[in-house]
Amino acid sequence: MAETFDVLRDGSTPAATSVIRDSPAMIHGPRHVAEPAKSAPAPPYRVLLTCNYFEPGFRAGGPVRSVAQLLDTISPAIEVTMVTRDRDLGSTQPYPGLSGQWVDRGNARIYYLDPGRPAQWYTLLKALRSTTFDLLYVNSLWARSSILPILAAQAGIIRVERVLVAPRGELAASALGVKSRKKKLFLSVWGPILKRLNVYWHATSPHEGQLIRTLFPWARIETRRNEVSLPPEPIPPGAIDGPPQLVFIGRISPIKNVAKVIEALALVTQPVILDVYGPIEDPSYWAECQRLAHRLPAHVTLSYRGELAPDAVRSSFSRYDMFVFPTQGENFGHVIAESLSASCPVICSDNTPWSPVLREGGGAVLTDVTATTLAHQIDQFAARTPAERLAARRAAGQAYRAWRAESAGPNILDQIRLTADER
């Protein structure tokens, strides 16, 4: 988790004093001869960033951690104003003491908005209209937190020079398949608006870039994978005795596909243990998972362990032999990086950008995700000796170390800023 938030109760900004302190001045020597004024510092590159959910919440998964790390790695040349909701995904209660407040986090100021309170909208709009933003960065294609600021920019209600859209996996086939008719109708209207605004797109992988290009052939795409706050070295693995310890960590929703894991466990022949962690985002889907769990054979143990705080995910992975994650689609897959960083290999679908890393890292990648193929992979892994399972965990750590070493370079906001400077 990030550092403790400092709430500015009066809504003031520390930047106000620096404007006075850094103003150019005429300096007079002993003979009262004017010397040239010092050149004024370059103005900051101002970014307005919106996302539906943010810390201290965590139920929205990887995007929350990716945006947090993005804020923590921007250069001093960037100044971010961020707007997010005042509560976590699925929660009816706001974060204590944060609703309608401005919060400082490094070079960013964050406003926690209750969309149902007109007074907070007025406060927010008043603050945004006082600034011209170099970039509007929205972290969804069709969330209201993206649509409203884009329309406000188009209408001139807020002043924005450029718009950057991050779909965050919303263009994957599995995501578009949910409420597909409604989404197709929306895109038929929204696409021309985005084209007219000449927006840029943030793809977190070449694969996501291809998805964007398929729907929006005119798109100008900037590719930069998500930032992670993980250390460069993996957690050293230790031997785990007894039956293989499997884990699933993720939102309990159809796209994460935990029901497929439970279906597969009904077919395995080896003794295995599976622990499931994550917020129940879709109660009807979880009810289906529970029905499937009642049919499991005696040699399979399944336990639901509840939700995990973000700072407990990595240490939890370190206690397991394998992460089973037949996801229907990830534009990045922050949880996969966390698993590898804990030396926990992954059985995964091929609907992520991680396939080459996972194959090198002691895991398996399924091109055909059925209960039968998944059960076969679990059985193969469960037949290994504890020493062989430990070797797979070491391979996962080595694959993570190599992947992490390739993460250098500016984050997406600095990448856009530098691109603008070159023009």
N, C-alpha and C positions, 0 to 999 in steps of 0.2 A: 504494500500500500504506500501511497505517497505520504509526504510529510504532513503534519497537522495543519489544518486550514486556519487562517487568520481571517475572521469576519470583520469587515470594516463597517461598523454600526452606522456611521454617518454617511456612507456612500462616497467618501472622498477618495482621492487617489494620490499615492506618494509622488506620482510624476509631476504634480503641480509645482512643488518646490524646486524640482530639478530644472524646470523651464526657466525660472528666475535665476537660479544659480549658474546655469550654463549659457545665459544670454551673452552675446558679444558685447565688448566694452572697449572704449578708447582708453589706452593706458598712457599717462603722461609722465615723462622722465623729469629729472631735476630742472631742465631748461624749458619745460612745458611744451615740448615738441611732440605732437601727436604721432604715435606709432600705429602701424596698420592693425586693424582689429583682427582678433583671432577668428579663424573660419568657424562658422557654426557647425555643430555636429550634424551628421546626416540624419534626416528624420527617420523614425522607425518604420518598418514595413508593417502596416496595420492589417490584422486579420480578424474577421468576424467568423467565429466557428460555432456551429450548432450541432447538437446530437441529442437524441431523446433521453438517454440515461447516462449517468456518470457517477463517479465516487462521491460519497462513501457507499453507493450502491454497487452491486456486483452481479445481480441476477441476469443481466443482459449479456454476460459472458465476455468473450474476447474483445469485442469492440470497445468496451469500457477500458480495459487494460491498454489497448492499443492507443486510444486517444490520450490516456493519462501519460503514457511514455512519450507520446508526441509532444505534449506540453512540456515535459521535463527535459527534452533534448533540443528544443529550438535554440537558435543562436541569439545573442544579445541584440541583433539587428531586427528581431521580430517582436511585435507587441500583439498579444491575442486578447480579444474580448470574446468570451464564450457564453452561450446561453444553453441551459439544459433544464430538464424537469426537476422539481423539488422532491421527487420520491423515486423509489426503485421500481423496476419492472414488476407489475402485478400487485403493487402495494397501494393501499388507500390512504396511508398516513405519510405526511412529509417527513423529511429528515429533521430531527430536533434542531431548532434554532437556525435553519438555513433558508426556509421559504421566504422569498422576497428579499434576500440578502445578496450583497456583493462579497465575494471571497477572493483573496489574493493567493496565487500559486505561482511563484517565480515571476516570469514575464507575462503571466496571464491573469485576467480578472474574470471571474466566473459569476454569472447571475443565475440563481436557482428560482425558476419560475413556476408558479401555480397557474396553469392556463385558465382556470376557472375564476380568477380574481382580476377584474378589470383594472383595479388600482395598480397592480403589478405590471400589467401591460403598459400602462401610461408611464410608469417609472422607467421601464425598459426602453420604450420608444423614445422618450425624451433623451436618454443617455446615448442611444444609437444615432439619433439625428444630429448630434453635436460633432460627429466624426465622419470623415471620408475614409472608407476602408479600401485598401489596395486589393483585398481578396475576401470573398465570401466562400467559406469551406463548409459544405453541408455533408453530413454523414448518414445519408440515406437517399434513395431516389424518390420515395413517395411518402415518407413520414411528414406530418404537418410541420414538424420543426425544420423541414427542408423546403416544403412547398411555400409556406408563408413568407420566409425571408427572400426567396427567389422572386416571388410576385411583388414583394415590397420594393426590391431592387429595380425590377422592371418598371414599376410605377413611379420611381423616383422618391419614394417615401424614405428609403435609406440610400445613401450614396456608396456605390460599390463599383470598383473598376473592373473586376474580373470575378468569375464564379468557377469554383472547383467542386465537382460532385464525386463523392465516394459511394458507390452502390453497396459496399459491404456485403457482397454475396447475394444480393437480391436478384441478380440476373441469371443465377444458376437455374438449370432446367427444373430442379426440384423445388426451388423457391417460386419460380414463375407458375408452377403447376398448382400451387395453392391459390384458390380464388382466381383461376386463370382468366375467365371471361371478364371479370372486373378489372384485372390488371391490363389486359389487352386494350380495353376501352380507354382506360386512363392513359396508357402510353400513346394511343393514337392522338390524344389531345396534348399531352405534356411534352412529347417528343418535339413537335414543331416549335413550342415555346422555348425549349432549351436550345434548339438550333438557332433561333433568332437571337438569343442572348449570347451566342458564341461561347458556350461554356467549355471548360476543360474537364477532363475525367481523370480520377485517380484509380488506377488499377494496381492491385497489390501483387499481381503475378501476370506473366504473359498470357496465361489461360484466361484470366478475368478480362484482360485487354481484348482478347478474341471475342468474348461474350459481349462486351460493350460494342465492338465494331460490327458484330452481326446485327444488332438491333439499331445501332446509330452509325451508319457508314461514314457520316460526316464528322464523327467525333475526333477531337484532338486529345490524345491520351498521354498522360504522364505515368510511368510505371515506377513504383517504389514499394517494396514490401513493407509490411507493418513493423513498427518499432517494438522491441521487447525489452523489458527491464530485467531480463534473466542474466545471471553471471556468465562469464566465458567458460567456466569449468563445470562439468556435471557433478552431481552428487555421487561419490564412489559407491558402487553397489556392494551389498552384502548378501551372503547366502541365505536362502529362504527354504527351510525344510518343510516336509509334508506335501500335501496336494498342491498343485499350482494355484497361486493366488492371482485371480484376474480382477480387473477393476474397470468400471465405466464412470467417467466424470463428465458431466455435461447437462444442459437443460433437458428436462423430460418433455420432449416434443417430437412430433413425427420426423422432422428433418434430421434429428440426431440418431434416430433409428435404434433405440435401446430395445424395442420390442423384437427386432430381428435377432438381437443377441440372445434374448430369452427363448425364442423359437429354436435357435441353434443349440442351446444348452439341453433342450429336450432330446436332441439326437446324439449328443456326445456319449462315448462309451467309457471314458476315463473319469475318475473322481476329480472334480474341480470346485473351487470356491469363487464366487463372483460377488463383489460389493459394488453397489450402485450409489453414486452421490450426485446431487443436483437439485435445483428448484423444480417443482412440478408446475410447469408452464401450462400444460394442457391436461386438466383433470380427467377428461374422458379417455384420453390416450393412456394415462397412467392406470386407469381402471382396466383397460385392455391388457396392459403389461401384467397387472396383478392376476388376471384370469389365466394368462399364459404361465405364470409362475406356479400356479397351483397344480400344473400338469408335469412339473419337473420330476425326474427320477430321484431315488433316494441318494445316489452318489453325487448329486449336484446340490450345493448349498448356495442360496441366493439371499442377500440381505440388502435392504435399503437403509443407507446410513445418513440420510438427510442432506442438508446443504453444507457446502464448505465455504468458509471465508477465503478470499483470494490468497491471503498470505499462508494458508494451510494447504493449498493445492499441491505445490511442489513436494513438500515433505510427505504428503499422503501418497503420491505416486511412488516415492522411494521405497515404500513397504510392499510393493506388488511386483509380480513377475511379468505381467503383460497388461497393456491397456487395450481393450477391445472397443473399437470405434468405427462401426460400419456406416458412417455419416452419409447422408444423401447429397451433401455438398458443403464445402467450406471455401470461401475466397482466400482465407489464410489458414486458420486453424491454430489459434494461440495455445489451446490446450494440448495440441500435439507437441509444440515446442516445449511446454512445461513437462510433459511426460518424458521426452528424450533428455531434458536437462536433469531429470532425476534418475537417469539410467534405467528407464522403463521402456522396453520396446513396444511396438504398436502393431496390432492387426487392424487394418484400415481398408476402406474402400479406395478406389482410385479417383474419387471426386474431390481431391485436395491437391495443392501444389507440392506435397511432401513425398510423393511416391519414390523417387530415386533415393532420398535420404532414408526412408523407412526400410527399403530393401537392403541397404548397406548396414542398417542399424539393428539387425537381429529380429526384425518383424516380418510382416507379410502384407502384400497389397492385393486386394481382390478386385478383379475386373468384372466379375459376375457375383453380386452380393445376394446370395440366396441362403436360406437357413442351412441347406445341405453343404454348400461350399464353406460357409463359416464354421459349421460344426467340424468339418474335415480339418481345417486349419487349427482349431482349438484342440482337437484330438491329437494331431501331430505334435503340437507344442506340449500338451499334457503328458505325452509318452516320454519326454526327455528326462534325463536324470537331473537332480539339483545342480550338479556341476555344469551340465549343458545349459540349463536355464540361466545360470550365473554368467556363462560366456556370452549368451545373447544380451544380457543386461550390459555387460562391458562394451559390446559392439554398439549398443544404443548410445552409450556415453561418448564413445569415440566419434560416432556419426554426428552427434550434437556439437561436439567440440569443433569439428571441421565446418559444420554449417554456421556456427556462431562466429567463426573467424572471418566469414565472408560478409558480415553485416555492416562494414564500414560505409561511410558516405553520408551526405546530408539527408535529413528527414524530408518528407514531402513538402512541408511549408518552405523550408530553405531552398529546396529544389525549384519550386515555383518562383520564389523571390529571385534566385540567381538567373533563372530563365528570362524573367522580366528585365533584369539589368542588362542582359546581353542584347536585347532588342533595341 
